[in-house]
Amino acid sequence: MGKMTDRRTIFLLLSQYVFNDIESSSDEEDDLELQNEEMLAFIGTTAIEHHPRQVGYLNLIPLYSDADFFRHFRVTRTTFQYLSVYLQNSSFRSQVIFHGGFEPMTVNETLYINLQYLGNQGSMRLLADKFNRTESTICNVIDEF
């Protein structure tokens, strides 16, 4: 679960706890107290998951030999540069607006992801891990390419 989802779940459970406490009558207090204890126990056991990811993969790509670059992306560096310039001149992804969170992907990062996906047919999960992005971001970038 993401950090925001965990916070929403905890907020929902706490608000339900407070609402139930206000609405309860004296006859229901024992049952409500048991429910509240169970709810608080659940909240206490809910932990935010952190998933380690590779960081800095984009910094490693320039260090690849020409043969390794071709193995990973199935194009030469010259072809990659040609495609990059073409996409930048065609205003590819120019409508992307930064709203916070991760910085928007550069044209080169988008190109690396798509070439690696098309050339190797790896899973989007592995690409997300390699490029330190979410799976949904990888899916969206591949769909818009």
N, C-alpha and C positions, 0 to 999 in steps of 0.2 A: 504494500500500500504506500502511496505517496504521503509526504509530510502533510499536505493540505487535506487529504482524505482522512488521515488520522485525527487531525484537529477537528474536522467537521463531525466525525463520529463521536469523539469525546464531547464536543459541544452539544450534539443532539442528545446523547445519553444524560449529560448533566442537566440540560433543560427539561428533559422528561422527568428526571429525578425531582427537580424543584417544583415542576407543575404538579406531579403526583402528590408531593408533600403538602402543597397548598390545598388541593382538591379533596384530600382524604378525610373521611369521617372517623370518629373514635372507634367504631366497630371494625374498621378495616385496618387499623394501625398495626396490628401484629403481622398481617400478611404483607402490608406495604413495607414494614421494617425489614422483613426477610428479603423482599424484592430489591429494596434499596441496598442492602448489604451485598447481594449477588451482583447488582449493577456496579457498585463501587469496586468489588473484587475484579470484575471484568475490565473496568477502566484501568485499574492498577496493573493488570497483566498485559495491556495493550502497549506494545513497544513500536517505536518508529524504526522501520527497516532502512538500513543503509547498504547500498550495493556498490562494492568497489568496482571501479572502471579504469581502463587504461587512460592515462593522461599524457598529452604531448605527442600523440601519434603523428599529427600533422608536421611536427618538427623533425620527425624521423624520415619522412618521405624524401626530402632533398638529399639525404645521406645514402639512399639506395643506389646501387650500381645500375647502369642502364639495363642490364639483364634482369635484375630484381624488379626494377620499375615496370618493365614489360610483363614480367610474370604476374605482378599484382594487378596491373591496370589494363593489360592487353593492348596498349598503344605505346609508341615511343614518346620520349619527352618532347620532341619536336611537334608531334601530332597533338599531344596534350596542350602545349602552348598555343598552337593554332586554334584548337577548340575553345580554350579559355578566352583568347582575344575575341573570337567570333561571338561567344556568348555575352561577353562584356559589352561589345559594340551593339548587340541586338537588344540591349536592356533586359536581359534575362534576369528574372527575380527583382526587378527594380521596384515593384510595387510592395515588397516586403517592408513592413514597418516594425521597428523595435518597440516593444511594449514592456520591457523588463525581463528578468530571467536570463537565459542564455542569449548571448549576442547572436544576431542573425548570421546564417552561414554565408561565407563568401562564395563567389562563383567557383573558385578553385576547389573548395571543400565539397560543394555540391557535385562538381565534376568528378572528383576522386571517388565519392560514394557511389555515384551512378556507374562509373566505369568498372569499379570493383564488383558491384552487384551484377552488372551485365556480363562481365568477363569471367566471373567465377561462380555465379549463382549461389553465393553464400546466403545464409539466413540474415534477415533483417536484425535479429537479435544480436548476432555476432558483429554486424556492422555498427549497431548502436553502441555496443561495448567498445569496439575499436576506436570509433570517432567521438566517444564520450557524449553521445546524444541519446534521446529517448527513442524507443522503437517507433512511436507514432511520428516523430520528426523524420526518421529515416523513411518510413512509409510515405509520408507526404512529399518528401523531396524526390523520391523515385517516381511517384505518381505524376508530379508536375514536370518531369524531365521530358 
